[in-house]
Amino acid sequence: MNKQALTLMMAGLFAAQTAMAACNSNDADYVTSSQGWVLQKSTGLIWQPCLHGMSLENGSCTGTPTAANWIGALQAAQSNTDFQSSEWRIPNVKEVASLLEFSCNTRINEAAFAGQPVNSTVWSNTLGAPVPGGTYTNAVMTVRFYDFVQPLTNSFNNSSYSYAPFITGQPPTTGLNFRLVRNATPADILGLQ
C-alpha cells in the first residue's frame, strides 16, 4: 500500500472518530444542577435539558419528544411542573437561537443537552411575519437544529407541529433551602439545590 493511500485512510478514520465524539465546544457556558436542569450562564436562563415529552435518565434525554402545535406547546409549558417549578415557558426566538453551536453536528451542546434529537425544529414564543405568497397568516418563529445548511429561523403556521423547549428565569427549587449571598453568581444560585 502506498503512503498516500495509507495517509488518506488514516485521515478518514480520524475524521470519523472526531465526528462521532460528543460536541461540547462551549461547556463553560453551561452548568448542570444535581437535579438535572441547565443554567446557561451567558443569558442567566434555566433550561430543561430535554424537549417536552422526553425524560431525563442518567444525565441523558430519553424517549421521543412530543410534537405539538404552538398553542399546545404554550399550554404544556404553563402546566409543566418538572423540577418542582411552575414558572416554565416557551423561550423567544433569540433565547432558543442562543443555544445554537455551529461546531456541533447536532447544533447544540451535547454535554448539557445529551440525547436531544438530531435535525429538530423547535417552537419559540415569537410571532413571525406571514410568508409571502404563503397559505397562512398565523406565523410563529421556529429555530432549526440541523446538521446541514438550513435557515436558522423560519416562520411556521401556528397550527403546524413542532417540538417545545422549556425555560425559566428562576432556578427551580426542591424545598425551602435558602442562603443569602451578596452579589450572587450563577454558582451561588446552583448551590441552593
N, C-alpha and C positions, 0 to 999 in steps of 0.2 A: 504494500500500500504506500503510495507516495505521501510526502509531507503535507502537501496542500490538501489532499482528501482527508487526512487524519486531523489536520487543523480545523477544517470545516466541520467535521463530525464532532469534535470536542467542543467547538463553539456552539453548535446546535444543542448538545446535551446541557451545556451550562445555561444557555438561554431558556431551555425548557424548565430546568430546575428553578431558575430565578422566577419565571412566570408563575410557577406553582406555589412559591413561597408566599406566606401571608404578607399583605401590604400594610405596613404600619409607619408610613412616611412622616406622620405628624403626631406621633404618640404624646409629645409634650403638651399638646393642646387638650388632651382628654384625661380625665380622672374617673375611674370606675369605683363606685362605692361598694362596700361589702354586701349591700342589698342588691346591687346589680345596675342601678341607674347610672347614667353617664353625665358628668359635668363637662361642658365644653368651655374651657377657661377663657378663650378669646371673646366669647359672647356672653358668658355668665348664664347660659341656658342649661337646664337639666333635661336630658333626653331619655326616653325609654329606649333601651338597646334594641328592641325588636319592633317590627311593624305590627299593627293591630291584627290580632288573630294568631300570632306566633307566641311561643312561650320561651322563657329563659331557663335553660337546664345546663348546669355545669359550665356557666360562662359563655354559652353559645345559644343563639336563637334556633329553635326547632319548630317543626310544623310548617303549615302553609299560611301565608298572610291572607287576610280576608279582603277580597275586593269589594269595594262599596262605592255607591255614588257619593257625590260631595255632601249632600245633606246627611246621608247615613254616616259618613266619616265624622262630620261635625258632632252628630248625636253620640257616636261611640266615644269620642274624646270627652264630651261632657259627662257621660255616665261612667267613665273609666275610674276605677279606684285602685289600680295597681300601685304597689309600694305605699299603700295606705295614704294616698293623696287624692284629693278630688279637684285639683287645680289643673288637670291636663287639658291641652288644647291642640288644635292643628296649627303648625307654625306658618308664618308668612313665607312668601317665595324666597326672600333674601335669607331668612333663617335656614330654610331647607338647603338652599344653594351653598351656605357656609360649610356644609358637610362634604361637598364635592372634593375629591382628591384625584387629580389628573394623573398621578403616577401609579394609581391602582387600577387594575383591570375592572374591579367591581365599582370603582369610583367612590369608595367610602373606606374609612379606616377600619381594617379588618380585626384589629385588636379590640377596639372599643365597641364595634358593632359586628361581632363574629356571627356568621351564619345568615347574614342578610342575603336575600335572593339576588342573583345577578340579573342585570337588564330589567330593573324595575322602574316604574314610573309612580311617583307619589304625589298626593294632593298637597296644596298649600291652602291658606285661607285668603289668598289674594285674588280678587276679581280680575279677569283678563279682558282684553279688548276683543270684540267679536271678530271672528276670522273673516277677512274679505271674501265675498263670494261663498261663504260657508252656509250651512243649513241651520245654524243655531246662533242665538244671541246671548245665551246664558253661559258665558265663558268664565272659567276659573283657571288660574295658572298652576301648572304642574312642573315638577323637576324630574329629569330623567337621569338615572344612574346606569348608564350604558357603557359597555367596554369598547365602543367604536364611535366614530364621529356622528353625532346627532345634535340637533339644537338642544341646549341645556334646559331651556324652559319652553313651554308651549301652552297655548290656550286650549282647554278641553271643554266640551259641553258638560255642564254640571250634572247631567244625568248619565254620563259615561261612568265606567267603573275603573277605579284605580286603588292604590294602597294608601294607608294612612299612618304617618308617623305622629307620635305624641310628644309634646314638650311642656315644661312648666318653667316659670321663672323662680320658683322656690324649691329648695330641696325637700323631698318627701320625708316624713318622719315615721317612726315606728313606736312612738311613745312620747313622753314628755321629758326628753333629755335636753337640758339647756346648759349652755356655757356662755358667759358673757366675754366677748373679745373686742378689744378696741382695734379699729382698723382691720376688720376681718378680711382674710384672704379665702380663696376657694378651698384651700387645705383646711382652714379653720372650720368652714361650713361642713366639709365632709367628716370632720371629727365629731360632729353631733350625732352621728348614726349610732 
